[in-house]
Amino acid sequence: MANPEVTPETTTHFGFKTVNADDKSGMVRGVFDSVAPKYDLMNDLMSAGVHRLWKNTLINQLRPRANMTLLDVGGGTGDIALRFLKNGGGSVTVVDINEEMLAVGRDRAIDRGVLDNITWVPGDAENLPIEDSSVDAFTIAFCIRNVTNPQRALEEARRVLKPGGRFLCLEFSTVALPWLSKLYDAYSFNILPTLGSSIAGDADAYQYLAESIRQFPAQKDFAAMIERTGLGNVTYQNLSGGIAAIHSAWRI
C-alpha cells in the first residue's frame, strides 16, 4: 500500500527541513538523547554563561514563594526547577518528553541534596499529564521551538494553570539589532556546529538547534499566539538585544 500523500497540513519544519509532522517529536528526541550528557556544558560554552543570567531573570520575574506550585515543561536538566526551589518556591514538577534529559536532571538534584518538593515526569508539552487548573505557575525555557505544534502547547499551558496563574516562556528569538544579527548568524552557522562536534560529539544536533531558532516566530508574532489561547496581559522582554526573550502572560 502506498504511503498517504503528504500535504502542508501534515508537515512541519525540523530546522530548515520539511518533515512529516508525526515524525518530528521522535527526531527532536533523538537530538536531545544525543546531547543530554553535555547539554549544560554546551549551554555555558555557546552563551559564554549568559544563559544563566537569562534564567535568573526568568526566576526574578516569577518571584517564587513558599506556597507556589510550578510546572516546568521541557526542563529536563533541572536548571529552572532547581533555581525555583533555591529562591523559595514551594514545589515543582518537571515534565520533559526526553527521558535522557530527565535522568540528567534527577542526578543533578540528587548531587545537590534536593530530594523533596521536586517531581520528574515524562510527558509531551502538547498533551501534558497534568490536571486542569492545578498549578500556580508554568515555565518553559528553550523548549517550545522544538514542539511540533507550539499553539497546542500554549493551549495546554492555559489549561493547567489556575485562574490568576503565571505563564513565562524563555526562548531564543529575533535579534533586534542588524549588526548583531549578522554576527549572531555567523556564529550560529559556523562556530556552533563545530563546538557541538568537538564537545558533544554531534555537529548535526547543533546545526538543527541553530536552524530551529530561525524558524521560531518573532516576538510580536509569538505574543499573538499566546493571546489566541485566552491568556491575558501578554508582554515580552528582549534579552541581549533579542537573542532571547521572555514572554509573560496570566491565566485570567
Secondary structure, 3 states (H helix, E strand, C coil): CCCCCCCHHHEEEECCEEEEHHHHHHHHHHHHHHHHHHHHHHHHHHHCCHHHHHHHHHHHHHCCCCCCEEEEECCCCCHHHHHHHHCCCCEEEEEECCHHHHHHHHHHHHHCCCCCCEEEEECECCECCCCCCCEEEEEEECCHHHCCCHHHHHHHHHHHEEEEEEEEEEEECCCCCHHHHHHHHHHHHHHHHHHHHHHHCCHHHHHHHHHHHHHCCCHHHHHHHHHHCCCEEEEEEEEHHHCEEEEEEECC
